[in-house]
Amino acid sequence: MDEASRGAWCRENGVYLQQLQQWRVSATQALAAPEEVRASPSQTREDRRRIKELEREVRRKYKALAETAALLVLSKKCEAIFRRNTQGEDE
């Protein structure tokens, strides 16, 4: 694209010529070394394994938290019932 048509395109799309040049440089740099950016297959495999391990741990902790919450609610209910029974006997 020659300079005149590039300037016309920039005006039509509301882009400054300097921004267009910066985008070009950024795109060129991003595409220059894709091997460095991409993870190796072994790294990807390790990441998947680690993600599964973390998800398993989160599920286990969530179940433990739910169990603890249920026990807490149950203990409070039992305490309230026995307190009510002992108050009824005292009167």
C-alpha positions in Angstrom: 0.0 0.0 0.0 1.5 3.3 -1.0 1.7 6.3 1.4 -1.4 8.2 -0.1 -3.7 5.1 0.1 -2.4 4.3 3.6 -3.2 7.8 4.7 -6.7 7.6 3.1 -7.3 4.3 4.9 -6.2 5.7 8.2 -8.6 8.7 7.8 -11.5 6.5 6.9 -11.0 4.2 9.9 -10.0 6.9 12.4 -6.5 5.6 13.0 -3.3 7.6 13.1 -0.4 6.6 10.9 1.8 6.3 13.9 -0.7 3.8 15.6 -0.7 1.7 12.4 3.1 1.6 12.5 3.1 0.6 16.1 0.6 -2.2 15.4 2.8 -3.5 12.6 5.9 -3.5 14.8 4.0 -5.3 17.6 2.6 -7.9 15.2 5.9 -8.5 13.7 7.5 -9.0 17.1 4.7 -11.3 18.2 5.1 -13.5 15.1 8.9 -13.5 15.1 9.5 -16.2 17.8 6.4 -18.3 18.3 8.4 -21.2 19.6 9.4 -19.2 22.7 5.8 -18.3 23.5 4.2 -21.7 23.0 4.5 -24.3 25.7 6.1 -27.6 24.9 3.9 -30.7 24.7 5.5 -32.1 27.9 4.9 -28.7 29.7 1.2 -28.8 28.5 0.9 -32.3 29.8 2.3 -31.3 33.1 0.0 -28.3 33.3 -3.0 -30.5 32.6 -1.9 -33.0 35.3 -1.4 -30.1 37.8 -4.8 -28.7 36.9 -6.5 -32.0 37.5 -4.7 -32.4 40.8 -5.7 -28.9 41.9 -9.3 -29.5 40.9 -9.3 -32.8 42.9 -8.0 -31.0 45.9 -10.6 -28.2 45.6 -13.4 -30.8 45.4 -12.0 -32.6 48.5 -11.8 -29.3 50.4 -15.3 -28.3 49.3 -16.7 -31.6 50.6 -14.8 -31.2 53.9 -16.2 -27.6 54.2 -19.7 -28.8 53.5 -19.4 -31.6 56.1 -18.0 -29.2 58.7 -20.9 -26.7 58.0 -23.4 -29.5 58.3 -21.9 -30.7 61.6 -21.9 -27.1 63.0 -25.6 -26.7 62.1 -26.4 -30.0 63.6 -24.5 -29.2 66.8 -26.3 -25.9 67.1 -29.7 -27.6 66.6 -28.9 -30.2 69.2 -27.7 -27.6 71.7 -30.9 -25.6 71.1 -33.1 -28.7 71.6 -31.3 -29.8 74.8 -31.3 -26.3 76.2 -35.1 -26.1 75.6 -35.6 -29.5 77.3 -33.5 -28.5 80.3 -35.4 -25.2 80.7 -38.7 -27.1 80.5 -37.6 -29.4 83.3 -36.4 -26.6 85.6 -39.8 -24.8 85.5 
